[in-house]
């Protein structure tokens, strides 16, 4: 059994406030076990930032799910988190924070 997660965001989807919407879905095997669609609290200045915020929320849910399932005897080495923005993925993989990130 494996956990798989997907995260996405629309940049400035709310016309009046220019805020983005985060969306995520988590699967256990091929079954959807958790999903979220939420207006972001801050205004993202780029699609990369909006996607990064969406991935952050999705990651928090994955970590919670993993801790709960570990209590029931399941073990997970790697949990894939899919996103359609290469810049946001690169930002997540870079452990060094620069002044522009």
C-alpha positions as CSV (number, residue, x, y, z in Angstrom):
1,X,0.0,0.0,0.0
2,X,1.4,3.4,-1.0
3,X,0.4,7.0,-0.4
4,X,0.5,9.3,-3.5
5,X,-0.3,13.0,-3.4
6,X,-1.1,15.7,-6.0
7,X,-1.1,19.5,-5.5
8,X,-2.1,22.3,-7.7
9,X,-3.0,26.0,-7.5
10,X,-4.5,28.7,-9.7
11,X,-2.5,32.0,-9.6
12,X,-4.7,35.0,-8.7
13,X,-7.9,33.2,-9.4
14,X,-10.0,35.6,-7.2
15,X,-10.4,38.7,-9.3
16,X,-11.2,41.1,-6.5
17,X,-8.4,40.1,-4.1
18,X,-6.0,38.4,-6.6
19,X,-5.6,35.5,-4.2
20,X,-4.9,32.0,-5.4
21,X,-6.7,28.7,-4.6
22,X,-4.7,25.7,-3.4
23,X,-6.0,22.2,-4.2
24,X,-4.6,18.8,-3.2
25,X,-5.6,15.1,-3.2
26,X,-4.1,12.2,-1.4
27,X,-4.5,8.6,-2.3
28,X,-3.9,5.4,-0.4
29,X,-3.3,2.9,-3.1
30,X,-5.9,3.8,-5.8
31,X,-8.5,5.1,-3.3
32,X,-8.9,8.8,-2.6
33,X,-8.7,9.3,1.2
34,X,-8.2,13.1,1.5
35,X,-8.7,16.2,-0.5
36,X,-8.6,19.9,0.0
37,X,-9.5,23.1,-1.9
38,X,-8.8,26.3,-0.1
39,X,-8.3,30.0,-0.8
40,X,-4.8,31.0,0.1
41,X,-4.4,33.4,3.0
42,X,-1.7,35.5,1.3
43,X,-1.4,37.0,-2.2
44,X,1.1,35.1,-4.2
45,X,3.3,37.2,-6.5
46,X,4.0,34.3,-9.0
47,X,2.6,31.0,-10.1
48,X,5.7,29.4,-8.5
49,X,4.8,30.9,-5.1
50,X,1.1,29.8,-5.4
51,X,2.1,26.2,-6.3
52,X,4.7,26.2,-3.5
53,X,2.1,27.2,-1.0
54,X,-0.2,24.4,-2.3
55,X,2.6,21.8,-2.0
56,X,3.3,23.0,1.5
57,X,-0.3,22.3,2.6
58,X,-0.4,19.0,0.8
59,X,2.9,18.0,2.5
60,X,1.5,18.8,5.9
61,X,-1.5,16.5,5.2
62,X,0.9,13.7,3.9
63,X,3.0,13.9,7.1
64,X,-0.2,13.7,9.3
65,X,-1.5,10.7,7.3
66,X,1.9,9.0,7.5
67,X,2.1,9.4,11.3
68,X,-1.5,8.0,11.7
69,X,-0.9,5.0,9.4
70,X,2.5,4.3,11.0
71,X,0.6,3.8,14.3
72,X,-1.3,1.0,12.5
73,X,1.8,-0.7,11.4
74,X,2.2,0.7,7.9
75,X,5.6,2.0,6.8
76,X,6.4,4.4,4.0
77,X,9.9,5.2,2.8
78,X,9.1,7.7,0.0
79,X,5.8,9.4,-0.7
80,X,5.5,11.0,-4.1
81,X,4.0,14.5,-4.3
82,X,3.2,15.5,-7.8
83,X,3.0,19.1,-9.0
84,X,2.8,20.6,-12.5
85,X,5.1,23.6,-11.9
86,X,8.8,22.9,-12.5
87,X,9.9,26.0,-10.7
88,X,8.0,25.1,-7.5
89,X,9.4,21.6,-7.6
90,X,13.0,23.0,-8.0
91,X,12.3,25.4,-5.1
92,X,11.2,22.5,-2.9
93,X,14.3,20.4,-3.8
94,X,16.7,23.3,-3.1
95,X,17.8,23.3,0.6
96,X,19.4,26.7,0.1
97,X,17.2,29.8,0.4
98,X,18.2,32.8,-1.6
99,X,17.0,36.3,-1.4
100,X,14.7,35.7,-4.4
101,X,13.1,32.6,-3.0
